[in-house]
Each structure stands twice: as C-alpha cells, then as structure tokens.
Amino acid sequence: MLEDAIMKLFPVALRDRLQNCAINQNMLEEIRVRAGQPLMFIFHDCELFLHKNQDRIVKDEQMAYCMKKEELEEMVSFLCNYSLYAYEHQLRMGYLTLVHGHRVGVCGEVMQGENGIERFLHISYLNIRIARECIGCAKHLVRAIRCKNTIYNTLIVSPPGVGKTTYLRDAIRIISDGDETYRGLKVGVVDERMEIGAAFMGISQNHLGKRTDLLSNASKCEGIQLLLRTMSPQVMALDELGGAKDFAAVQNAFYSGCKLIGTVHGYDISDVQGKLRLYMESDCEQIHRLIHIEKAEDGTRKLYVYDGGGSLIETIKEGQI
C-alpha cells in the first residue's frame, strides 16, 4: 500500500480507490500523472495502470483510468498548500519535495522572463518519484573509494532513475559512521533539492550518520562556502552536480582540503569526462574515482569503478534497490 504522504496527494475519491489496490511501494519507482492520460505506476520491470472502473491496477492500458484536468489541479493545490505563490521558487526549479524525500516533478506551460522561467501558468504533468533508503547498498561502493583514513574524490554517474541518490545517501551514512576498518569522517551535505536528507524543521529524516551536518534548500555554491566556514567538513557530499558554478564551488572545497562525493547525470564515463574538461579545466584530474551505475531489466545494478583517467578498476554486482 502507498504511504500516507503519497496517498494524500490524490483527490479523496481516487485516494479511496487506491487504498483498495495492491500496490507494492517497495518496488514502485514513479507515479506518472498526466491530464487526460492514464494514471501510471512505474515499477522496475513493468508499467501498471489504475483500472477505470475497478479498484485494482492492471497491465492493459486500454482499461486504464484517465486523469481529469480538475483532479490534477486539485493535486497541485494540495502540494502547494493552496498557495502557488508561496511555492513559486521551488516550482521554478521544476519540483516539489515531500516528507521522506519523495519528489514531485512538474511540467506544463510556463511564463518566460529575462532571467529564465518566472512561474508556471498551467501545470498539467506530475512525476511522483518514490524515494527510499536502502541501508547497506553502498557498502562495496565505499570500500572502492576509501583511501587510508579519507576517501578519493568521487563522482557517481548514471542516467536519471537508476539510483545515484540512493547510493549517495547510504555512502554518506557509511562514511560518517565509520566501520571496523575505518574511523568515521565529518561529512557536510548540501541538499539543494532536499532529496538526500528529506529534512523536516531542518533535521534529516533519513539516516545520514552521526558525524553528518545537513544544509537543506541552499544552492551548492553558497552551501559549500557556508559549510566550509562553519562546520569544518572532511568530506563534502553533493547531489546532481550540473554546470560551471557547481564545479567551481567544488574546486573551492578542494582548495580547503575537503574531499568530495557527489552525483552527476551521465550515460557513460566519457560523457562525464567531457563535462569535467569543460567545467574544471586543468583541475579535472582532482577527480580520482568515477563510478558508473548500470541498471539491468530485472532491476539489479552493476557498478563500474574507474580511476580519474577512465581506466576500469573493478566491477561490482549488486541486487535491486
């Protein structure tokens, strides 16, 4: 069954129907809500739909329930606590974050201004991405990036939806807590999209370790500077590094003696190496490990560990997350 934080997003009539459906949230990855289109539940190996007349989910999209525009509008109003204006900043980023780290991507018609997207005029598409902790999934990943009593500067690479953030979250916990071989390290987390820690009132709801300091809802550039000034992190953790400003901020952390573990979108290692050469210039050799996550059709993962020059060091086979 879907947890309350997700169930409450839906209009009451749909909520009552979904409560009677056998939906395994542990295997669920996304819920796609599109005006005039089938309500779609995406699992690691299939897509299922709410039946248009019965309280069950089915494979046959011809029997699928199609979302009404007014139902989607009601969902958006609930997401924004009935005040779109109060959430304009987050909406301009293209998402809203829920309790427990679930994230709702938004799409539709926007108003464009001189500085980019100013606001949404109509939101007609939602992507509810299911966040989950997978305690212990990054054990072998962390082993591969350990270097004496610190870590190698590391980027975790994959396309969207493969599990970068899940691995990053667990890696932060392991690095922070330490184990029988390595002592724990102070980790500073800049959680720009509030997806890593899922903070409530500033306190992480996810398990990030006893030596972790979490800064939520700040840009990477400002967040890195604040943590360096105030919390003396030994490791900086960042999700979804993007353009030149992000990588420039990372270089400032390097100059302060701080190590990095972060994620970046990429379909292969050469894709990410191109970004590093573009954004980091002569300092791209400061990235010592690149870990490419590959997801098989059955939901299992393989982790390919490369050195900074792109040479394969090892392959790690993992189960589903």
ZAMARGU-4260 file (C-alpha; in steps of 0.2 Angstrom, whole numbers, plus 5000, padded with zeros to 4 digits):
<rodrens>
0) 5000/5000/5000 | 5005/5018/4997 | 5011/5028/5012 | 5000/5042/5018 | 5012/5056/5012
5) 5009/5049/4994 | 4991/5044/4996 | 4986/5061/5002 | 4992/5069/4986 | 4977/5062/4977
10) 4959/5068/4977 | 4948/5060/4990 | 4938/5049/4978 | 4954/5042/4970 | 4963/5040/4987
15) 4948/5029/4992 | 4951/5018/4977 | 4970/5017/4978 | 4968/5011/4996 | 4960/4996/4990
20) 4973/4992/4977 | 4988/4980/4980 | 5002/4992/4976 | 5019/4987/4982 | 5028/5003/4986
25) 5044/4994/4990 | 5045/4990/4971 | 5037/5006/4965 | 5049/5019/4956 | 5037/5033/4949
30) 5019/5038/4948 | 5015/5047/4932 | 5000/5059/4932 | 4996/5067/4916 | 4980/5077/4912
35) 4969/5067/4900 | 4981/5052/4901 | 4981/5035/4911 | 4987/5036/4929 | 5003/5026/4928
40) 5013/5016/4941 | 5031/5013/4935 | 5040/4998/4943 | 5057/4992/4939 | 5051/4979/4927
45) 5033/4985/4921 | 5021/4999/4920 | 5003/4996/4928 | 4988/5007/4927 | 4973/5010/4939
50) 4958/5001/4931 | 4945/5014/4925 | 4930/5005/4934 | 4938/4993/4947 | 4949/4996/4962
55) 4964/4987/4955 | 4979/4990/4945 | 4981/4982/4928 | 4993/4980/4913 | 4981/4983/4900
60) 4982/5002/4896 | 4965/5001/4886 | 4957/4998/4903 | 4966/5012/4912 | 4958/5026/4921
65) 4962/5043/4914 | 4966/5058/4925 | 4954/5073/4924 | 4962/5090/4922 | 4952/5096/4938
70) 4959/5081/4948 | 4977/5086/4943 | 4973/5104/4948 | 4967/5098/4965 | 4983/5088/4967
75) 4994/5104/4963 | 4984/5114/4975 | 4987/5102/4989 | 5005/5101/4985 | 5007/5120/4986
80) 4996/5120/5002 | 4984/5130/4992 | 4996/5144/4988 | 5005/5143/4972 | 5013/5160/4975
85) 5022/5153/4991 | 5030/5139/4981 | 5035/5148/4966 | 5054/5147/4970 | 5053/5128/4971
90) 5041/5127/4956 | 5054/5136/4945 | 5066/5123/4949 | 5054/5110/4942 | 5049/5100/4958
95) 5042/5100/4975 | 5049/5089/4989 | 5038/5079/5001 | 5041/5071/5018 | 5053/5056/5017
100) 5062/5063/5002 | 5049/5059/4989 | 5050/5072/4975 | 5036/5078/4963 | 5042/5084/4946
105) 5031/5097/4937 | 5029/5101/4919 | 5017/5111/4909 | 5016/5129/4902 | 5027/5142/4909
110) 5030/5161/4908 | 5047/5165/4902 | 5056/5181/4908 | 5073/5189/4906 | 5081/5178/4919
115) 5073/5162/4913 | 5057/5154/4920 | 5047/5166/4930 | 5032/5155/4935 | 5021/5141/4929
120) 5004/5146/4921 | 4997/5129/4920 | 5004/5113/4927 | 4997/5098/4918 | 5010/5084/4921
125) 5017/5077/4938 | 5030/5064/4941 | 5030/5057/4959 | 5047/5050/4961 | 5047/5037/4976
130) 5062/5039/4987 | 5069/5025/4998 | 5083/5022/5009 | 5092/5006/5006 | 5103/5003/5021
135) 5119/4995/5016 | 5118/4996/4997 | 5134/5007/4996 | 5145/4996/5007 | 5155/4990/4992
140) 5155/5007/4984 | 5163/5015/4999 | 5176/5001/5000 | 5181/5005/4982 | 5183/5024/4986
145) 5192/5023/5003 | 5210/5029/5004 | 5218/5027/5021 | 5208/5037/5033 | 5199/5048/5020
150) 5191/5045/5003 | 5196/5048/4985 | 5186/5062/4976 | 5172/5053/4968 | 5158/5056/4956
155) 5143/5043/4955 | 5137/5043/4937 | 5121/5037/4929 | 5106/5042/4919 | 5090/5048/4929
160) 5081/5035/4939 | 5095/5022/4941 | 5099/5025/4959 | 5113/5038/4961 | 5105/5047/4975
165) 5100/5031/4984 | 5119/5025/4983 | 5125/5043/4988 | 5113/5043/5004 | 5120/5027/5010
170) 5138/5031/5006 | 5136/5047/5017 | 5130/5036/5031 | 5144/5023/5030 | 5157/5037/5028
175) 5150/5047/5043 | 5148/5032/5055 | 5164/5023/5050 | 5166/5004/5052 | 5178/4991/5059
180) 5191/4996/5047 | 5190/5015/5045 | 5185/5029/5058 | 5170/5040/5054 | 5173/5056/5045
185) 5164/5073/5046 | 5153/5075/5031 | 5144/5091/5026 | 5129/5088/5015 | 5122/5102/5003
190) 5105/5096/5000 | 5099/5108/4987 | 5084/5099/4982 | 5080/5092/4999 | 5081/5074/4992
195) 5096/5067/5002 | 5091/5070/5020 | 5072/5074/5017 | 5074/5087/5031 | 5059/5092/5042
200) 5062/5108/5053 | 5080/5106/5047 | 5083/5089/5054 | 5086/5074/5042 | 5073/5061/5042
205) 5085/5049/5033 | 5100/5040/5041 | 5115/5051/5036 | 5126/5046/5050 | 5132/5053/5067
210) 5145/5064/5060 | 5135/5072/5046 | 5129/5090/5045 | 5115/5094/5033 | 5112/5110/5025
215) 5095/5110/5015 | 5087/5121/5002 | 5103/5130/4998 | 5112/5132/4982 | 5128/5121/4980
220) 5139/5137/4978 | 5133/5145/4994 | 5131/5129/5004 | 5149/5124/5001 | 5155/5140/5007
225) 5144/5140/5022 | 5149/5123/5027 | 5167/5126/5025 | 5166/5142/5036 | 5156/5134/5050
230) 5157/5115/5051 | 5175/5110/5045 | 5169/5095/5035 | 5182/5082/5029 | 5170/5076/5016
235) 5158/5086/5006 | 5143/5077/4998 | 5133/5084/4984 | 5119/5078/4973 | 5117/5081/4954
240) 5131/5092/4950 | 5127/5102/4935 | 5136/5117/4927 | 5151/5128/4929 | 5145/5136/4945
245) 5143/5119/4954 | 5161/5113/4948 | 5169/5130/4953 | 5161/5128/4970 | 5168/5110/4971
250) 5186/5117/4967 | 5184/5129/4982 | 5181/5114/4993 | 5197/5105/4986 | 5207/5120/4990
255) 5201/5119/5008 | 5207/5101/5009 | 5190/5094/5009 | 5186/5078/4999 | 5171/5076/4988
260) 5157/5063/4985 | 5144/5068/4973 | 5132/5063/4959 | 5131/5069/4941 | 5120/5064/4926
265) 5129/5054/4913 | 5126/5040/4901 | 5144/5034/4902 | 5161/5039/4909 | 5166/5048/4893
270) 5151/5059/4894 | 5156/5065/4912 | 5174/5067/4907 | 5169/5079/4894 | 5159/5089/4907
275) 5174/5089/4919 | 5186/5095/4905 | 5173/5109/4901 | 5169/5115/4918 | 5185/5111/4928
280) 5199/5114/4916 | 5216/5109/4922 | 5209/5103/4939 | 5199/5089/4932 | 5212/5077/4937
285) 5207/5080/4955 | 5193/5068/4952 | 5200/5051/4957 | 5186/5039/4955 | 5171/5038/4943
290) 5158/5025/4947 | 5145/5021/4933 | 5129/5013/4939 | 5121/5002/4926 | 5103/4995/4929
295) 5098/4979/4921 | 5080/4975/4915 | 5077/4964/4931 | 5081/4979/4942 | 5099/4973/4948
300) 5113/4985/4947 | 5132/4984/4941 | 5144/4997/4947 | 5159/5000/4936 | 5173/5008/4946
305) 5185/5019/4936 | 5200/5029/4940 | 5201/5048/4936 | 5209/5044/4919 | 5194/5032/4914
310) 5203/5015/4917 | 5192/5002/4924 | 5197/4996/4941 | 5183/4984/4946 | 5165/4979/4943
315) 5153/4977/4957 | 5137/4967/4955 | 5123/4972/4966 | 5105/4967/4969 | 5089/4978/4967
320) 5087/4994/4977
</rodrens>
